[in-house]
Amino acid sequence: MFKGEIKEGVLVSQGWGTKCKDLDGYRKFIGFKLLALAVVAFLSGGVCLYSDYVKPVPASIYLGVTALFFIVLIWFIAQTRKAQKLFFYS
């Protein structure tokens, strides 16, 4: 259940959870981005597990999914830094 606080160490660094100026705005800003990262990570993991245990996946698909994961990861890092500037710094 939502307690109205940010989990430190997961989305923000330790000690930053209480410094958020607009908690609802931060949740709205980062929520979809976190969901997108989770979906791509789940897809990447699923392709890797399928390739390891069921049937080998062509290298182009395997590398494509891995590249997609890293692109989304870099995008997510950039968005969290933008969120820190908007919602935590003065």
JOCORHU-V42570 format. One record per residue. N is the residue number from 0. RES is the residue in one small letter. SS is DSSP state (H for helix, E for strand, - for the rest). D_CENTER is the distance of its C-alpha to the mean C-alpha in Angstrom with 2 decimals. Layout:
n=N res=RES ss=SS d_center=D_CENTER
n=N res=RES ss=SS d_center=D_CENTER
This chain:
n=0 res=m ss=- d_center=20.14
n=1 res=f ss=- d_center=18.77
n=2 res=k ss=- d_center=20.68
n=3 res=g ss=- d_center=19.93
n=4 res=e ss=- d_center=18.16
n=5 res=i ss=- d_center=14.83
n=6 res=k ss=- d_center=14.01
n=7 res=e ss=E d_center=14.68
n=8 res=g ss=- d_center=13.26
n=9 res=v ss=- d_center=9.89
n=10 res=l ss=- d_center=8.60
n=11 res=v ss=E d_center=11.82
n=12 res=s ss=- d_center=14.54
n=13 res=q ss=- d_center=17.57
n=14 res=g ss=- d_center=20.03
n=15 res=w ss=- d_center=17.90
n=16 res=g ss=H d_center=17.39
n=17 res=t ss=H d_center=20.93
n=18 res=k ss=H d_center=20.91
n=19 res=c ss=- d_center=18.86
n=20 res=k ss=- d_center=21.33
n=21 res=d ss=- d_center=19.93
n=22 res=l ss=H d_center=17.82
n=23 res=d ss=H d_center=17.97
n=24 res=g ss=H d_center=17.12
n=25 res=y ss=H d_center=14.01
n=26 res=r ss=H d_center=12.92
n=27 res=k ss=H d_center=13.87
n=28 res=f ss=H d_center=12.26
n=29 res=i ss=H d_center=8.67
n=30 res=g ss=H d_center=9.09
n=31 res=f ss=H d_center=9.13
n=32 res=k ss=H d_center=6.24
n=33 res=l ss=H d_center=4.08
n=34 res=l ss=H d_center=6.81
n=35 res=a ss=H d_center=6.83
n=36 res=l ss=H d_center=3.99
n=37 res=a ss=H d_center=5.95
n=38 res=v ss=H d_center=9.03
n=39 res=v ss=H d_center=9.01
n=40 res=a ss=H d_center=8.50
n=41 res=f ss=H d_center=11.21
n=42 res=l ss=H d_center=13.27
n=43 res=s ss=H d_center=13.29
n=44 res=g ss=H d_center=14.34
n=45 res=g ss=H d_center=16.84
n=46 res=v ss=H d_center=18.40
n=47 res=c ss=H d_center=18.79
n=48 res=l ss=H d_center=20.41
n=49 res=y ss=H d_center=22.57
n=50 res=s ss=H d_center=23.67
n=51 res=d ss=H d_center=24.57
n=52 res=y ss=H d_center=26.39
n=53 res=v ss=- d_center=27.67
n=54 res=k ss=- d_center=28.43
n=55 res=p ss=- d_center=27.41
n=56 res=v ss=- d_center=25.17
n=57 res=p ss=- d_center=26.43
n=58 res=a ss=H d_center=25.04
n=59 res=s ss=H d_center=24.10
n=60 res=i ss=H d_center=21.80
n=61 res=y ss=H d_center=20.32
n=62 res=l ss=H d_center=19.78
n=63 res=g ss=H d_center=18.53
n=64 res=v ss=H d_center=15.74
n=65 res=t ss=H d_center=14.87
n=66 res=a ss=H d_center=15.11
n=67 res=l ss=H d_center=12.92
n=68 res=f ss=H d_center=10.10
n=69 res=f ss=H d_center=10.81
n=70 res=i ss=H d_center=11.23
n=71 res=v ss=H d_center=7.92
n=72 res=l ss=H d_center=6.45
n=73 res=i ss=H d_center=9.23
n=74 res=w ss=H d_center=8.79
n=75 res=f ss=H d_center=5.44
n=76 res=i ss=H d_center=7.58
n=77 res=a ss=H d_center=10.45
n=78 res=q ss=H d_center=9.33
n=79 res=t ss=H d_center=8.72
n=80 res=r ss=H d_center=12.08
n=81 res=k ss=H d_center=13.58
n=82 res=a ss=H d_center=12.75
n=83 res=q ss=H d_center=14.41
n=84 res=k ss=H d_center=17.35
n=85 res=l ss=H d_center=17.75
n=86 res=f ss=H d_center=17.48
n=87 res=f ss=- d_center=18.47
n=88 res=y ss=- d_center=20.97
n=89 res=s ss=- d_center=24.41
